[in-house]
Amino acid sequence: MFEDIGKRGTVGELITNARKITNFIYNHGWLLAKMRKVCGGDIVRPGATRFATNYIALESLLKKRADLKKIFISDEWASHKFSRSTIGHEVEVLIFDHTYWEKVAKLVSIYEPLYIVLRIVDSEVVLTMPFVYELIRVMKQNLHQLNAKDWVKTITADRWDKTLKHPLHAAHII
């Protein structure tokens, strides 16, 4: 499901921009040291393949947004050569782009119910099918309350119908 959502153009663009921010910071020692000092730790970096890393990375970036703004508004940044580079300017614009952060927050809120289900199902606890059915029902309800786009609901429904939904699994309802 995460992979399917990540393939959407608008979602892919958000993830690409998150990579641009994190790669720029991690590729410049001065900026990385400053970020670790101001933010109190690292940003989880979006992975190229692992499905849930995009959610984890976006959530991490979102939590550090205010501290990142402090760095990019500082006199130290303004006087540094990185601030005058093309990519530095692009990253700075992203850091202060309110619309970008609103979209990231919305995406994180949509990813969260899916991630919670994934974490529970992937845990060492052996789940019964009635419990899994209830998790999926609650996840779908949460997505509805979040006003998730129809394409998100379609992706989750399709994945559920194709892989997990089976009459035998629903025997507990009878």
PyMOL commands that set and color helices and strands:
alter all, ss='L'
color gray80, all
select helices_A, chain A and resi 2-6+9-26+29-39+53-63+65-73+75-79+81-84+86-95+98-121+129-145+150-164+169-173
alter helices_A, ss='H'
color red, helices_A
deselect
rebuild
show_as cartoon
